[in-house]
């Protein structure tokens, strides 16, 4: 993995010991799919980063510098994954008070993930719930401990379903919100639906691309709404659309509406056209 670390606009060799991202998860991140050295959804990723910085009242690095460093990481014009982490920076001492005005940031180049199973994903329900916190809903902040706990359930012999590829998470009130690392769409009565992200969860970039293309509705979805859907898929900005074949005892065959959603997504990001037949 190639990585570059910065304090403000100065490149450094290591993350400072007083970094608030390390101490408190006080920061934001974006994970972007790169195609032929370019990030087709760059503007959308940066816009979400700006929204997150406004919520956290945090300073961002210069957009032009970040873009230039990203281009340098992919100067060979290859594909891959670009990850940007921006923290509030140093605290100037212990304590929660956000005093730093100079962000720390890390850019890294990573390989693309393995293709999803050809027949579609096998999902499970996660026991870990997402806390309702509207002040943080939608933004991609660095505190992902709920997702870490949910993903750890795969390796816990006390929770069945270790053969799952992903897990669905509900809020503390029981409505379905997302997968551990993806947003959720369900097809019901010939229309796509996706959970509202106004109380918890992340407003995914891929989700945002698909909402107008599919004329999808946002709503509170119950476990029964998902399990009785005509088709289900997950999506994120690195893997695109991931078809779902099984959730517990419920199974779904390939559905033409999912294939059509993939075709529409490919028009906005050339990196996803190669995935059309994966699942």
Buried (B, 14 or more C-beta within 10 A) or exposed (E): EEEBBBBBEEEEEEBBEBBBBBBBEBBBBBBBBBBEBBBBBBEBBBEBBEBBBEBBEBBBBEEEEBEEBBBEBBEEEEBBBBBBBBBBBBBEEEEEEBEBEBBBBBBBBBEBEEEBBEBBBBBBBBBBBBEBEEEBBBBBBBEBEBBEBBBEBBEEEEBEBEEBBBBBBBBEEEBBBBBBBBBBBBBBEEEBBBBBBEBBBBBBBBBBBBBEBBEBEEBBBEBEBBBEBEBBBBBBBBBBBBBBBBBBEBEBEEBEBBEEBBEBBBEBBBBBBBBBEBB
